[in-house]
């Protein structure tokens, strides 16, 4: 159970970390957030936080899109997160949520000259999508938000209405997840995860310019695929019809991690089961984030446990 939050520049009990119903961000979506994970290593009895500074660099980029004015650096936010996790003393996987919000009243539909705040909390987490199961996926009728409307490269609160529309329609229609297309009809990403596929032995993912989040997990997997598995990678546009030609496919992200896809629009991808290369990528990723691949320990931050945690 979550017990503590970083709020109003101090650590407080989670029950005291409250904003008013007049908060501008509550009404207009004028905030941004981050999604980070901590992974518990049972063998070493250590919690490892994954790529903290990289995540907070993106968080600050999202805040810049919203004209947020505060003095935090990515390293300072990473250090605050380490203290937060130490206070919680998690002995299991956890999810970390930093948020930036505008604490003004509701009668302002603009971004500048605002009372910008940062808060951080964490909670235990399971799997957003099943990493062992090949999911049933459809292409959504909803188009992904465009960079000229609400930039998808930032984790902006308001943009996730688009994600919720995509996800709910898919689940209510009997699918596990959906793929959104951009305004040009090319593949963008899932409702809340980047998309990758394998075709002719090449790992392919849409480019950042196709209205996708600049995913930390996406970047991680592209590097691991090339450096450790010798798998060629491409960032290029993907047509909807090309999805059906894929040999393997999966979603990736902090929440989704590596989530295999078994079918798209009722068409099996490969055998319809978890593909061999997807399995290798997934297993390697989990070894990395839990500290079992020592070559990549610089991506991990071990969390010290406080005596009274």
Wavefront OBJ file of the C-alpha trace (Angstrom):
o trace
v 0.000 0.000 0.000
v 1.356 3.409 -0.951
v 2.217 5.424 2.139
v 4.268 8.465 1.095
v 4.510 11.071 -1.650
v 6.819 13.903 -2.600
v 4.378 16.835 -2.564
v 4.772 20.601 -2.165
v 8.571 20.117 -1.964
v 8.516 17.696 0.964
v 7.720 14.085 1.761
v 4.266 13.673 3.262
v 1.828 10.828 4.002
v -0.032 9.953 0.800
v -3.351 10.951 2.403
v -2.073 14.522 2.705
v -0.954 14.814 -0.928
v -4.132 16.435 -2.224
v -4.986 19.195 -4.688
v -8.150 21.280 -4.814
v -11.064 20.502 -7.111
v -10.357 23.940 -8.618
v -6.943 22.745 -9.887
v -6.461 23.882 -13.487
v -4.974 20.551 -14.572
v -7.986 18.628 -13.294
v -10.263 20.658 -15.562
v -8.148 21.197 -18.674
v -5.573 18.403 -18.744
v -2.732 20.951 -18.500
v -0.269 18.585 -16.885
v 2.201 15.864 -17.758
v 3.505 12.743 -16.105
v 6.122 10.054 -16.242
v 5.977 6.293 -15.929
v 8.942 4.530 -14.331
v 9.442 1.102 -12.802
v 11.383 -0.404 -9.993
v 12.225 -4.127 -10.274
v 12.749 -6.360 -7.257
v 15.610 -8.849 -7.534
v 14.813 -11.757 -5.200
v 18.304 -13.238 -5.364
v 20.054 -10.054 -4.305
v 17.106 -8.634 -2.329
v 17.559 -5.301 -4.067
v 15.074 -2.985 -5.767
v 16.463 -1.548 -9.012
v 14.954 1.580 -10.571
v 15.303 1.582 -14.353
v 16.818 4.514 -16.296
v 15.749 7.210 -13.841
v 17.616 10.126 -15.411
v 16.463 9.195 -18.917
v 12.861 9.116 -17.770
v 13.141 12.421 -15.957
v 14.812 14.053 -18.949
v 11.738 13.131 -20.992
v 9.476 14.285 -18.145
v 11.114 17.715 -18.216
v 10.752 17.836 -22.011
v 7.021 17.160 -21.592
v 6.842 19.919 -18.986
v 8.555 22.314 -21.382
v 5.810 21.679 -23.948
v 3.378 22.964 -21.305
v 5.529 26.020 -20.436
v 6.054 24.723 -16.893
v 8.434 26.831 -14.847
v 10.378 25.046 -12.133
v 14.054 24.552 -11.348
v 14.358 20.770 -11.068
v 17.013 18.916 -13.023
v 16.606 15.328 -14.136
v 19.225 14.242 -11.609
v 17.485 16.078 -8.761
v 14.205 14.351 -9.588
v 16.013 11.008 -9.778
v 17.522 11.630 -6.329
v 14.102 12.514 -4.897
v 12.742 9.276 -6.349
v 15.491 7.232 -4.715
v 14.592 8.779 -1.352
v 10.887 8.174 -1.956
v 11.465 4.501 -2.771
v 13.770 4.111 0.211
v 11.035 5.475 2.473
v 8.492 3.038 0.997
v 10.834 0.064 1.289
v 9.235 -1.936 -1.518
v 10.213 -5.603 -1.730
v 8.342 -6.152 -4.993
v 8.054 -4.542 -8.411
v 6.697 -1.028 -8.256
v 5.495 1.739 -10.541
v 6.671 5.322 -10.050
v 4.511 8.240 -11.129
v 5.899 11.798 -11.257
v 3.377 14.453 -12.255
v 3.628 18.125 -13.151
v 0.467 20.135 -12.715
v -0.788 23.708 -12.719
v -2.155 24.579 -9.330
v -4.159 27.621 -10.418
v -7.949 27.886 -10.345
v -10.055 26.781 -13.286
v -10.763 30.077 -15.038
v -7.649 30.129 -17.184
v -7.330 28.323 -20.482
v -3.666 29.004 -21.097
v -0.283 27.615 -20.086
v 1.902 30.605 -19.192
v 2.275 32.436 -15.867
v 1.023 29.474 -13.870
v 1.732 27.977 -10.455
v 3.587 24.866 -11.628
v 4.100 21.997 -9.199
v 5.764 18.574 -9.190
v 4.667 15.539 -7.170
v 5.934 11.939 -7.123
v 4.515 8.745 -5.668
v 4.885 5.001 -6.191
v 2.810 1.864 -5.782
v 3.109 -1.910 -6.228
v 2.440 -3.013 -9.790
v 1.731 -6.136 -11.764
v 1.544 -6.454 -15.555
v -0.395 -3.970 -17.693
v -0.374 -6.512 -20.525
v 0.421 -10.215 -20.218
v 4.068 -10.805 -21.172
v 3.481 -14.564 -21.499
v 0.397 -14.472 -23.701
v 0.148 -13.498 -27.362
v -2.537 -10.824 -27.259
v -5.507 -10.316 -29.540
v -5.233 -6.874 -31.163
v -7.240 -4.720 -33.559
v -6.559 -1.538 -35.494
v -8.531 1.257 -33.876
v -11.035 3.471 -35.658
v -9.669 6.341 -33.565
v -6.666 8.156 -35.062
v -3.665 9.015 -32.888
v -3.416 12.645 -31.789
v -1.291 14.702 -34.156
v 1.842 16.670 -33.275
v 0.156 19.834 -34.535
v -2.764 19.319 -32.131
v -1.537 17.602 -28.936
v 2.083 16.391 -29.231
v 2.212 12.627 -28.661
v 5.965 12.736 -27.997
v 5.164 14.175 -24.564
v 3.266 12.349 -21.814
v 0.583 15.018 -21.598
v -2.452 14.351 -19.408
v -5.032 15.559 -21.901
v -3.648 13.379 -24.696
v -4.586 10.236 -22.795
v -8.271 10.754 -23.517
v -7.254 9.616 -27.005
v -5.583 6.557 -25.453
v -8.630 5.772 -23.335
v -10.961 5.912 -26.354
v -8.679 3.527 -28.256
v -8.328 1.104 -25.344
v -11.946 0.951 -24.184
v -13.361 0.412 -27.639
v -10.881 -2.422 -28.227
v -11.528 -4.190 -24.927
v -15.313 -3.838 -25.197
v -15.087 -5.383 -28.679
v -13.284 -8.425 -27.265
v -9.665 -7.488 -27.985
v -6.796 -7.084 -25.527
v -5.371 -3.938 -27.101
v -5.462 -1.790 -30.219
v -3.071 -0.122 -32.633
v -3.702 3.513 -33.498
v -2.931 4.978 -36.911
v -1.707 8.519 -37.422
v -3.528 11.096 -39.520
v -1.762 9.814 -42.665
v -2.954 6.260 -42.072
v 0.401 4.863 -40.967
v 0.915 2.840 -37.808
v 1.592 4.989 -34.759
v 1.454 2.960 -31.525
v -0.819 1.150 -29.104
v -3.152 2.934 -26.724
v -0.323 3.378 -24.224
v 2.682 1.520 -25.636
v 5.054 1.653 -28.577
v 4.724 -0.939 -31.341
v 7.376 -3.162 -32.902
v 7.233 -5.933 -35.472
v 9.628 -8.370 -37.096
v 9.583 -8.902 -40.833
v 12.240 -10.675 -42.883
v 14.454 -10.850 -39.801
v 14.395 -7.082 -39.200
v 12.992 -5.380 -36.086
v 10.830 -2.507 -37.367
v 9.152 0.301 -35.421
v 7.454 3.534 -36.521
v 9.649 6.648 -36.409
v 9.199 9.272 -33.702
v 7.690 11.570 -36.349
v 4.676 9.223 -36.702
v 3.152 10.702 -33.534
v 4.605 8.233 -31.044
v 5.870 8.710 -27.535
v 9.646 8.933 -27.350
v 9.709 5.703 -25.385
v 12.575 4.804 -23.063
v 11.744 1.087 -23.375
v 11.540 1.490 -27.163
v 15.031 2.995 -27.214
v 16.302 0.284 -24.876
v 14.998 -2.575 -27.017
v 16.389 -1.139 -30.248
v 19.842 -1.036 -28.643
v 19.578 -4.491 -27.072
v 18.317 -6.065 -30.298
v 21.297 -4.791 -32.264
v 24.037 -5.108 -29.632
v 23.071 -8.398 -27.993
v 20.967 -10.312 -30.532
v 22.568 -9.035 -33.741
v 19.096 -8.142 -35.017
v 18.943 -5.379 -37.653
v 16.545 -2.548 -36.761
v 14.637 0.016 -38.796
v 12.620 3.074 -37.801
v 10.275 3.693 -40.719
v 6.595 4.156 -41.600
v 4.433 1.029 -41.503
v 1.251 0.689 -43.573
v -1.788 -0.939 -41.998
v -1.726 -3.787 -44.508
v 1.926 -4.501 -43.703
v 0.896 -5.423 -40.168
v -0.690 -8.582 -41.535
v 2.600 -9.594 -43.168
v 4.603 -9.448 -39.927
v 6.263 -12.611 -38.667
v 6.148 -11.381 -35.062
v 4.893 -8.277 -33.283
v 4.768 -6.848 -29.779
v 4.051 -3.741 -27.722
v 6.673 -2.215 -25.464
v 6.783 0.421 -22.756
v 7.201 0.917 -19.034
v 3.693 -0.384 -18.408
v 3.489 -2.947 -21.210
v 7.156 -3.986 -20.845
v 7.362 -6.501 -23.750
v 3.864 -7.738 -24.603
v 3.610 -10.223 -27.511
v 0.890 -9.913 -30.165
v -0.734 -13.072 -31.522
v -3.237 -11.610 -33.969
v -4.202 -8.295 -35.550
v -7.701 -7.802 -36.952
v -8.390 -11.554 -36.653
v -5.285 -12.430 -38.684
v -2.641 -14.538 -36.951
v 0.804 -12.997 -36.664
v 3.229 -15.805 -37.449
v 1.972 -18.887 -35.635
v -0.395 -16.851 -33.499
v 1.779 -17.561 -30.469
v 4.735 -15.793 -28.846
v 7.454 -15.584 -31.520
v 10.980 -16.835 -30.870
v 12.678 -13.471 -31.424
v 10.039 -11.734 -29.319
v 10.732 -14.260 -26.563
v 14.469 -13.585 -26.765
v 13.947 -9.815 -26.640
v 11.495 -10.100 -23.750
v 13.699 -12.412 -21.692
v 16.777 -10.264 -22.273
v 14.872 -7.139 -21.253
v 13.729 -8.698 -17.985
v 17.276 -9.851 -17.224
v 18.519 -6.312 -17.797
v 15.925 -4.508 -15.665
v 16.365 -6.907 -12.742
v 20.144 -6.522 -12.663
v 20.982 -9.920 -14.136
v 22.923 -8.514 -17.118
v 25.899 -6.801 -15.489
v 26.874 -5.064 -18.719
v 23.860 -2.771 -18.334
v 24.070 -1.966 -14.644
v 24.589 1.717 -15.476
v 20.891 1.810 -16.449
v 19.905 0.722 -12.939
v 19.812 2.547 -9.629
v 19.840 0.289 -6.548
v 17.507 1.620 -3.855
v 18.914 1.685 -0.322
v 16.540 0.544 2.398
v 16.057 2.898 5.337
v 16.267 1.334 8.774
v 12.749 2.478 9.679
v 11.198 1.715 6.270
l 1 2 3 4 5 6 7 8 9 10 11 12 13 14 15 16 17 18 19 20 21 22 23 24 25 26 27 28 29 30 31 32 33 34 35 36 37 38 39 40 41 42 43 44 45 46 47 48 49 50 51 52 53 54 55 56 57 58 59 60 61 62 63 64 65 66 67 68 69 70 71 72 73 74 75 76 77 78 79 80 81 82 83 84 85 86 87 88 89 90 91 92 93 94 95 96 97 98 99 100 101 102 103 104 105 106 107 108 109 110 111 112 113 114 115 116 117 118 119 120 121 122 123 124 125 126 127 128 129 130 131 132 133 134 135 136 137 138 139 140 141 142 143 144 145 146 147 148 149 150 151 152 153 154 155 156 157 158 159 160 161 162 163 164 165 166 167 168 169 170 171 172 173 174 175 176 177 178 179 180 181 182 183 184 185 186 187 188 189 190 191 192 193 194 195 196 197 198 199 200 201 202 203 204 205 206 207 208 209 210 211 212 213 214 215 216 217 218 219 220 221 222 223 224 225 226 227 228 229 230 231 232 233 234 235 236 237 238 239 240 241 242 243 244 245 246 247 248 249 250 251 252 253 254 255 256 257 258 259 260 261 262 263 264 265 266 267 268 269 270 271 272 273 274 275 276 277 278 279 280 281 282 283 284 285 286 287 288 289 290 291 292 293 294 295 296 297 298 299 300 301 302 303 304 305 306 307 308 309
